[in-house]
Amino acid sequence: MNHATPSQPPEMTYAIESKGLTKRFGNSIAVNQLDLAIPKGCIYGFLGPNGCGKSTTIRLLTGLLVPSEGEVSILGAPLAGHEESLKNRIGYMTQKFSLYDNLTVRENLNFVGAIYGFSGRRKKARIEELLSLYDLEQQAKQFAGSMSGGQKQRLALACATLHSPELLFLDEPTSAVDPENRREFWERLFDLSSTGTTILVSTHYMDEAERCHALAIMEQGHKRADGSPQMLMDTMPAAVVEIRGDQLRQLKQRLTEQKQILSAAQIGSNLRILVKKDVTDPLAFIQQFSADREIALTRPSLEDVFVTSTGGRHVG
């Protein structure tokens, strides 16, 4: 009799791993004991307000900053001591446009290509490919400083991916562009992801965070939650109640005074309430304050997850 050994699932391979990653600046802790395990090929997001540690973490993961504590592995190799060899395998798009305003689009691409050792026909072919891919052919001779926000964004992404990196870091890449350009930018990211590129992107936009395969919610250097957007919404430890009716501002004031209420926010003609998980009947609890209004439980959003994870501290 053949006693075949059951096949084991393939071991998960990670593009980024960190354990206890910490960065101090004097008495301030910018990143605090951060553990990450980001699978290869996924789009992973850092979601959080300004100053929560997103940019500092990206600089730690790219080797631009040295951690105060902890360990980092990038693409299967320890980052410490391998920064130079990993440089050609990663791409980095900074929060602020960092290319040369007084160079044309083509000149910027030529310059970046030279940095990565591209030359001759290989460089020319790659630049022509990127000009076409990122719809920059008409701007090839235009100075970067005179371009629109969306055009600069496409140029920055083209430069960051010129050497076809396996891992791409994007630090709030869409903060200065309109919704249409943001949507188009994300289509480019999914194109890259489909070819196997791992992408880590920081953002403070909820709709962008929902596009990620997985994300971490950051606050004051801590990781408050981690998982796919759907999983985070499904397991959120609070109930969401919506109220429709008149005089919602007065009702909001009354509700936010209750310790059982995590947050209350008006959205159009509705008041959206997050009720703490220890309230066994959220509808009955809210009914005490709003007997003459339409009340219903509703599905959580990623914004609700963010508020729950941070205790509502970043909601006005």
C-alpha positions in Angstrom: 0.0 0.0 0.0 1.2 3.4 -0.9 1.3 5.7 2.1 1.8 9.0 0.3 2.7 11.9 2.5 0.0 14.6 2.3 1.3 17.6 0.4 2.1 20.6 2.5 1.0 24.1 1.5 3.9 26.2 0.0 5.7 28.3 2.6 4.7 31.9 2.5 7.4 34.1 1.0 7.6 37.7 2.2 8.9 40.7 0.5 9.2 42.6 3.8 9.6 41.3 7.3 10.3 43.3 10.4 10.4 42.4 14.1 10.4 45.0 16.9 11.2 47.8 14.5 11.7 51.0 16.5 13.0 54.5 15.7 13.7 57.2 18.3 14.5 60.8 17.7 15.7 62.0 21.1 12.9 61.4 23.5 10.4 61.0 20.7 9.4 57.5 19.4 8.4 57.7 15.8 8.0 54.0 15.2 7.3 51.7 18.1 8.0 47.9 18.0 6.6 47.4 14.5 6.1 43.8 13.3 5.4 43.3 9.6 5.1 40.3 7.3 4.2 41.5 3.8 3.8 38.8 1.1 5.4 39.1 -2.3 3.3 40.4 -5.0 0.7 42.2 -2.9 -0.2 45.9 -2.6 0.1 46.7 1.1 -1.0 50.0 2.6 0.0 52.2 5.6 -3.1 54.1 6.6 -2.9 56.9 9.1 -2.8 60.7 9.8 0.2 62.9 9.3 2.9 62.2 11.9 1.8 58.6 12.7 5.1 57.1 11.5 4.3 56.1 7.9 7.1 58.0 6.2 9.7 57.1 8.9 8.8 53.4 8.5 9.3 53.6 4.8 12.7 55.2 5.3 13.6 52.5 7.7 12.6 49.8 5.3 14.6 51.3 2.4 17.7 51.7 4.5 17.6 55.5 4.5 17.3 55.5 8.3 19.0 53.2 10.7 16.6 51.7 13.3 17.1 52.2 17.0 16.0 48.6 17.6 14.6 45.7 15.7 15.4 43.8 12.5 14.3 44.1 8.9 14.5 41.6 6.0 13.9 42.8 2.4 13.3 40.3 -0.4 14.7 37.5 1.8 17.9 39.2 2.9 18.7 41.1 6.0 18.6 44.8 5.2 21.5 45.7 7.5 24.7 45.1 5.5 22.9 44.5 2.2 21.7 48.0 1.5 23.8 48.4 -1.7 22.9 45.0 -3.2 19.2 45.6 -2.5 19.3 49.1 -4.0 18.8 47.8 -7.6 15.9 45.6 -6.5 13.7 48.3 -5.0 12.1 51.5 -6.1 11.1 54.5 -4.0 8.8 57.4 -4.9 8.9 60.1 -2.3 6.0 62.1 -0.9 7.4 65.3 -2.5 8.2 65.5 -6.2 12.0 65.0 -6.1 13.0 65.1 -9.7 14.7 68.0 -11.5 12.3 70.8 -12.4 14.8 72.3 -14.9 15.2 69.1 -16.8 12.8 67.8 -19.4 10.8 64.6 -18.9 13.2 62.7 -21.2 16.3 64.2 -19.5 15.0 63.1 -16.0 14.5 59.6 -17.3 17.9 59.6 -18.9 19.5 60.7 -15.6 17.7 58.0 -13.6 18.6 55.4 -16.2 22.3 56.3 -15.9 22.1 56.0 -12.1 20.9 52.4 -12.6 23.6 51.6 -15.2 21.4 51.7 -18.3 23.1 52.8 -21.4 22.9 52.8 -25.2 20.0 51.0 -26.9 18.8 49.4 -23.7 18.3 52.8 -22.0 16.7 54.3 -25.1 14.3 51.4 -25.5 13.3 51.4 -21.8 12.7 55.2 -21.8 10.5 55.0 -25.0 8.6 52.1 -23.3 7.9 54.2 -20.2 7.0 57.4 -22.1 4.3 55.3 -23.9 3.2 53.3 -20.8 2.7 56.5 -18.7 1.3 58.6 -21.5 4.2 61.1 -21.4 5.1 61.1 -25.1 3.7 64.5 -25.7 5.5 65.9 -22.6 8.9 64.3 -23.5 10.5 67.7 -24.2 8.6 69.6 -21.5 10.4 70.8 -18.4 9.3 68.8 -15.3 8.7 72.0 -13.3 6.0 73.2 -15.7 4.0 70.0 -15.6 0.6 69.4 -13.8 0.4 67.4 -10.6 -0.9 64.3 -12.4 1.8 64.5 -15.1 4.5 64.9 -12.4 3.1 61.9 -10.6 3.3 59.7 -13.7 6.9 60.9 -14.4 7.9 60.1 -10.8 6.4 56.6 -11.1 8.1 56.0 -14.4 11.4 57.0 -12.8 10.8 54.8 -9.8 10.1 51.8 -11.9 12.6 52.4 -14.7 14.9 49.5 -13.4 11.9 47.1 -13.0 12.2 46.8 -9.2 10.8 43.8 -7.4 9.7 46.0 -4.5 8.2 49.5 -4.8 7.8 52.0 -2.0 5.4 54.8 -2.5 5.1 57.5 0.2 1.7 59.3 -0.1 2.1 59.4 -3.9 -1.3 60.9 -4.7 -1.5 63.7 -2.1 -1.3 66.5 -4.7 -3.5 65.2 -7.5 -7.2 65.2 -8.4 -9.5 62.1 -8.0 -9.4 61.2 -11.7 -5.6 61.1 -11.7 -5.6 59.2 -8.4 -7.9 56.5 -9.9 -5.7 56.2 -13.0 -2.5 56.0 -10.8 -4.0 53.1 -8.9 -4.7 51.3 -12.2 -1.0 51.6 -12.9 -0.2 50.1 -9.5 -2.5 47.1 -10.2 -0.7 46.6 -13.6 2.6 46.4 -11.7 1.2 44.1 -9.0 -0.1 41.7 -11.7 3.4 41.2 -13.0 4.7 40.3 -9.5 5.9 43.6 -8.1 5.3 44.1 -4.4 4.1 47.6 -3.5 4.0 49.3 -0.2 2.0 52.5 -0.3 1.3 55.0 2.5 -1.9 57.1 2.3 -4.4 59.0 4.4 -7.2 58.4 1.9 -9.8 55.8 3.0 -10.8 54.9 -0.6 -7.1 54.2 -1.5 -6.6 52.1 1.6 -9.7 50.0 0.5 -7.9 49.2 -2.8 -5.0 47.5 -1.0 -4.8 43.7 -0.7 -3.8 44.3 3.0 -3.0 47.3 5.2 -1.8 48.4 8.6 -3.6 51.2 10.5 -0.9 53.4 12.1 -1.2 55.8 15.0 1.6 57.5 16.9 4.2 55.0 15.7 2.1 51.9 16.7 0.4 49.4 14.4 -3.2 49.4 15.6 -4.7 46.9 13.1 -3.4 44.7 10.3 -5.2 42.7 7.6 -7.2 42.8 4.4 -9.8 45.7 4.3 -12.7 43.2 4.2 -11.3 41.2 7.2 -10.8 44.4 9.2 -14.4 45.5 8.5 -15.8 42.0 9.2 -14.1 41.7 12.6 -14.5 45.3 13.8 -15.2 45.3 17.6 -18.1 47.9 17.4 -21.6 48.1 15.9 -22.5 50.7 13.4 -25.9 52.4 13.7 -27.3 55.0 11.3 -30.0 57.5 12.3 -32.1 59.5 9.9 -34.2 62.5 11.0 -34.1 66.1 12.1 -31.9 68.0 14.6 -29.0 65.6 14.2 -26.5 68.1 15.6 -28.2 68.2 18.9 -28.6 64.4 19.0 -24.9 64.0 18.1 -23.9 66.2 21.1 -26.0 64.0 23.5 -24.7 60.7 22.1 -21.0 61.7 22.2 -21.4 62.4 26.0 -22.2 58.7 26.5 -19.3 56.4 27.4 -20.8 53.6 25.3 -20.4 55.7 22.1 -17.1 55.6 20.4 -17.9 58.3 17.8 -20.7 60.0 16.0 -20.4 61.7 12.6 -23.0 63.3 10.3 -22.9 62.1 6.7 -25.5 64.0 4.7 -28.9 63.5 6.3 -27.7 60.6 8.4 -25.9 60.3 11.7 -23.4 57.4 11.8 -22.8 56.1 15.3 -20.1 53.6 16.5 -21.4 51.8 19.6 -18.8 49.9 21.7 -18.9 46.1 21.6 -19.9 45.7 25.2 -23.4 47.1 24.4 -25.5 44.0 23.9 -28.3 45.7 22.0 -27.0 48.7 20.1 -30.4 49.6 18.6 -32.2 49.6 21.9 -29.4 51.7 23.4 -29.7 54.4 20.7 -33.5 54.2 20.8 -33.4 55.8 24.3 -32.1 59.0 22.8 -33.9 59.0 19.5 -37.3 57.4 19.7 -38.9 59.5 16.9 -36.2 58.8 14.3 -35.4 56.1 11.8 -32.7 53.8 13.2 -30.9 50.8 11.6 -27.8 48.8 11.9 -25.5 49.1 8.9 -22.3 47.6 7.5 -19.0 48.9 8.7 -16.7 50.9 6.4 -12.9 51.2 6.5 -13.3 54.6 8.1 -15.3 53.0 10.9 -12.4 50.5 11.4 -9.9 53.4 11.5 -12.0 55.2 14.1 -12.4 52.1 16.2 -8.7 51.2 16.0 -7.6 54.7 17.1 -10.3 55.4 19.6 -11.8 58.2 17.5 -8.9 60.5 18.3 -8.5 61.6 14.7 -12.1 62.4 13.9 -13.4 66.0 14.1 
